[in-house]
Amino acid sequence: MTGRTIVTLNAGSSSLRCALFDAEGDSPAARLRLSLRGLPGAMIFERRGPQGTEERELAPPDDPETAQEAARAELVERILQEVAPGRIAAFAHRVVHGGQTHQAPVRVTDRVMTDLEALTPLAPGHQAHNLAAIRGLQGRFPATPQVACFDTAFHASLPPNDRIFALPRELIEDGIRRYGFHGLSFEHVAGALAGIAPELARARVIVAHLGHGVSLCAMKGGRSVATTMGMTALDGLPMGRRCGALDPGIVLHLIEDKGMAPREVREMLYEKSGLLGLSGISSEMDALLQSDAEEARMAVDFFVYRCQREIGSLAAALGGIDALVFTGGMGEHAPQIRGRVSEGLGWLGIALDHAANRAGERRLSTESARVSVFMIPTDEESVLARGALRVVTAQADGSG
């Protein structure tokens, strides 16, 4: 693999993130990160490398309906300005849902694509974009391995009581179960914590991935034992636009009594609920924190309360807690949210050093706190690169 590059791609509905990793040894090293955000409107291109960060606005795609395709083509051209096609060892893709079958990184074949396409209804806001990126790069680079890495894979270790729902057994056997998400982020944080505080990484840890999507994961020994998201990414905590935990009878009521079509309910739960639905102002926490509107305050209060309540629930699943880690966009950049969530958890032994929290330091807890609190930036791309390297190395050795 000497001299070869692994390219990672994280394709979302409004952004594309890419990184180039030198495939040296067992641990690929990032040398460049590229992103396009702002879809389907004017695109913001960002390039982050050893010489610093540059950012500029690009013209919006001519047709919003083909914005994703145009953005992928633009990003591929940017990639080829940085690395020759023959030096690309693999493309590593974030794929949100792997279902029951795919619990480790895998080289994408026609059969794998068929499996993953069948899971699209379980992650409608993500899976289609993930797979479209794979198809696009397969067409452009047919000889280059495409490797899928799954957000659900980290939660394959969930014990039975955290995996099943109280539904007829035949449904459970048919795959209706808790899968959990944000696994690439949780895997990175587990590894980073092991480097910072190995004794805590082996203990009882709750990781709070607070971004536009939000979920918590309870870990023992670095393995997932409970998580807030379920079969789909709608469950658990309220998010930017998604509702989080909801009485299923509400869905029946909306369809049977209110006459809403299933597609209307789906759009409401995925796109019009969460912080946006509660506030009527924005799905972005920064905007709500800056707003004087009562609706914004109510949405933030509810979000904080639900975080505290779910952390308490996961602490019960763990039989106690030794460390709490914040990550994700809000977890990394919103000290007010970290502070407010932590303030209500003193009964668990959590006490923040407020100066450290304001400064965004790595360790946020006071020296006397029974529970250590950290902020660890997530890096899903590094997990993608390591997964792809394992797959292509195993195949080259004849063991994959």
N, C-alpha and C positions, 0 to 999 in steps of 0.2 A: 504493500500500500504506500510505500515511500513516494512522495511527490504527488500523490493523488488527493482529490478533494471530495468531501461529502457535502452536499447541498441539502439543507433542511428547508421545508416549506410548511408553513402554518396558514392555511387558507380559511379565512372567515368571511362573513357576509359583508363587512365594511372595510376589511383590511387584508393585506397579504404580508406575512413576515417571512423573511428568508435569512439564512446564515450560511457562511462558507467556513468549513472546518478542514484543517489539515489532518489527514488520516495517518497520524504517526503513532505507533505503539498502541496501547490499549485505551488511551484517553485522547480523543480528538481535541484539537485546540482551535478555538474560534479565531479567525483572523479578520472577519468582516461580517457586518450585519446590514441587511437592506430591508426596507419596508415601504409599502404603499398603503396609505390610509385615506379615509374620506369618501370611499365609494358609496353610492354611484355618482357623486358629484365631482368637484375638482379634487384631484388626487394630490396628496402631499407625499413626496418621495424623500426618504431619509437614508443616508449612508453613514454608518458608524464604523470607523476603522482606527488603526493605530495613530493616524494623523489627526484624528478628531471627528467631529460630526458635521455633516452638511445636510441642509434641508432646503427643499424648494417645491413650489407648487407647479403641478403639471395641468394641462388643459383637461377638462372633464371628458369622458368618452362621449362620442357622438350620440350613442343610443344607450340609455340607462338599462335597457333590457340585456344588453351585451357587455355591461360594464365589467363584470367579473372576467370574462374572456379577454377583453381588451387589457385589463390590468395584469392578467397572467402573461400575456404576450409582452407587455412592457417590462415586466419583471424579468422574464427570460432574457430579453435583450440586455438588461442591466447585468444579469449574471454572466452572460457571455463576454461582456466587457472586462470581467474580472478573472475568468478562468476559461481555458480552451475546452471544448466539449470532450476531447479525448482524455482529459485529466480528471473528469468527474467519475468517481468510483461508484456513486449511488446518489439517488434522491431519497431523502427521508421525509415522510409525510406524517403530520399529525392527523389521525383519524379518531373521531370522538367515540364511536361505538364499535366494539369488536364482538359483541354478543357472547354466547357461551363457547363458541368455537375458537376464537382468536384471543389468546391471553398472553401473547408474547409477540415481539416484532416479527414480521413475516414478509418475504418477497412477494410482491403482488403478481398473481396469475389471473387468468380468466375466471377460474373457479373462486379465487379469493374475492375478486370484484363482484361476482354474483352473490356471494355471502354478504358482503358489505352493503350492496345496493338494497338487499332485503331488509336491512336495519334502518334505512333512511327514515321511515315514519317515526322511529323512536328518537330521532335527533334531527328534526326537519330543518332547524336553523343552522346546522353545522355539516351533517354528513354529506349532503349533496355537494357542498362547496369543496369539502375534502376530496371527494371522489372525482369531481370535475377536474381538479388540479392534477390528479394522478393520470386521468385519461389524456389530458392535454400534453403532459410531459412524455407519456408513452408514445404518443404520435410524433412528437418532435425528436425524441431520443430513444428509438425502439431498442437499441442494444444496451442501454444503461439500466441497471436494476432500479426498480421503484420499490421502496420498503415502507410498509405501513406500520406505524407505532400507535398504540391504542390508549386512550384516556381511561378506558374501563379496566385495562389489564392489571393495574396496581391493586385493584380491589378483588382480584381473584382469591385472595386469602380470607375474605369475609367468612366468619363462622356461620353455621346454619341459621341461628336465630336472627342474624343480621342480614341474611340473604333472602329469606322467604317472606311472603305476605300470607295473611290468613284467608286464602282463597282455596277453592277446590284443588285437590292435589294434581289433577290432570293438567290444570293450567300451569302450575309450578313446573311440572315435568316438561311442559311445552315451552318453557323459557321465560315465563312471566315471573320475574324475580328482581331483586335489587342488584344493580350493576355498579353504580357509583361512577363519578366522572372526575375531571381535573387530575387524573392519575399521573400524567407526566409532570405536572407541577409538584404534586405530593412526593413523587419519587425523587425529584431534584432536592426538595427541602429535606427529606429524610437523609440523603447523602451529605448535604451541606452541614446539617446538624451533627452528623457523625464526625465531621472534621472539626467542628467548633467545640462540641461538648459530648464526647463519645459516651460518657456514662449516662447522660440524659437521653441520647438517641436510643439507647437500649431500654429505656424506662417507658413511662406512660406519657404520651405526647399527644396534644391536639393541635392540628395545623388548620388555620383559618385562611382559606384562599378567598379573599374579598376583592373581586374585580367586577366587571360587568355581569359575569356569571359568578355565583357565590356558592361555595360549599365548604363543609368542615370534614376533617378526617381524624379519627382516633387511631393511634398507632401504638403497638407494643413491639419492642424490638425492631422498629423500622418497618413493620408490616401493618397493613390496614386491617382493623378489626371492627370498625363501624364507620359509617359515613352518612351524610344528610341527604344526598341525592339518591334517587331510586332507580327504577327501570328506565326512566327518561330524565332529562336535565331540568324538568319542571319542579321536582320535589325539593323539600327542605326549606332553605332560607329565601326570603324575598330578594329579587335581583333587580337589575336595571329595568328590564321590561317583563320578566317572568314572575309568576305569582308566588312560587314556593309552595309549601305545604298547604293543602286545600281539602276540605271535606268533599269526598267524591260525590256526595249527594247534591252538592251545588251544581256539578256538571250535569247530572240527571235533570235537575230542576230547570236549568237553562235550556236544555234540549226538549224535554217533555212538556214543561209548563210555559216557558217563555217563547217557545217556537224557534229557537236559534238552530241554525244548521251546524252540524259537527265542524265544518271548516271555519265557521264564524267563531265558535268556541275556541278552536285551536288557535286562531289568529289572536283572539283576545288574551288567552293565557300565555302565549309566547311573546306577543309583541305590544300589548296594551295594558299590561298589569304591572306588578312590582312597584318600584319607586316612581315610574312614570304614571302608572294608574292611580296610585295613592295621592300623588302630589298634583297631577294634572299640569306639571311644569316641566319636568325633565327626568330623564333616566340616569343622569350623571350626578353622582354624589357631590362633586365640587359645586355644581350649580345650586343644589339644594342647600348646602351649607352656607352659601353666600346670599341666599334669598331671605327676605323678611316675612314671606308669606306664611300664614298659619298652616297651610296645607303642606308646605315644604318641611316645616318643623315636625308635623305629625308623621310624615313619611320617614324622616330620619329617626325619630323616637321609636317607631315601630321596628325599623331595621335593627337598631341597637338592641332593643328588647329581645327580638327573635334570636340574635346572635348570642346573647347572654343565656337565653333559655336552652338553646341547642348545645352550647358549651357545657352547661350543667348536665344535660342528658348524656352527652358523650363521656363526661367525667364519671357518671354512674356506670356506663358500659365498661369503662376501664378499671373501675374500683378505686378511683382517685386520679390525680393528675400531678405530674412532675414538671411539665413544661408546656407552654403555649407559644405557638409561632404564628406570626402574621405574615402573609405574603399576598401577591396579586396587586392590582392597581391601587385599590383603597388601602390594602394592608401595608403597602410600601410607602404610599405618598399622602395618606390622610391621618396625620397624628391625632386629630380631633376624634376620629372614629376609633382608633386604637385606644385612646384614653377613655372615651365614654364606655366602650365595651368592657374595658378592664375595671373601671370604677365599680361596676355592679358585681364583681366577682371576688371581692375581698374575702368572702366566706370560704372560697376555695384556697386561699393563701396567696392570691395574686395582688401585688402591690407595685405600681409603676414608679420608676424614677422619671418624674415629669420633664426634667431638663433633657434627659437622654431621649425621651419620646419625642420632644419637640425637635431635637437635633437629628432624629432618624438614625440613631446609633444601632448597632447590631444587637446588643443586650439592653433591654428596656426595663428590667425589673430592679428593685432596690436590693442591696446586699442582704438584707434581713428577710426578704420574701421567701416563703416556703416553696413557691412555684416560680421557676425561671421563665421570663418572657423574652422572646426574641423577635426581631424583624429580619427576615431573610428574603432578599429578592429572588423571585423565581426565574428559572432559565430552562424553559421547556425545550429550547433548541438543542442544548447540550445533551439532554436525554434522548432526543431524536437521533442525534449524530452517533451516540454510543450504541443505540439499538441497531442502526443501519450497519455500523462497523462490525458488530457481532454477526449479523446475518451474512454479509458479503465475505467476511473472513472464514466463517464456517463453510460456506459454499466453495470457496477457493481451496479449502483444506479437504473437501470431500466429505465433511461431517454434517453438512446442512442439507 
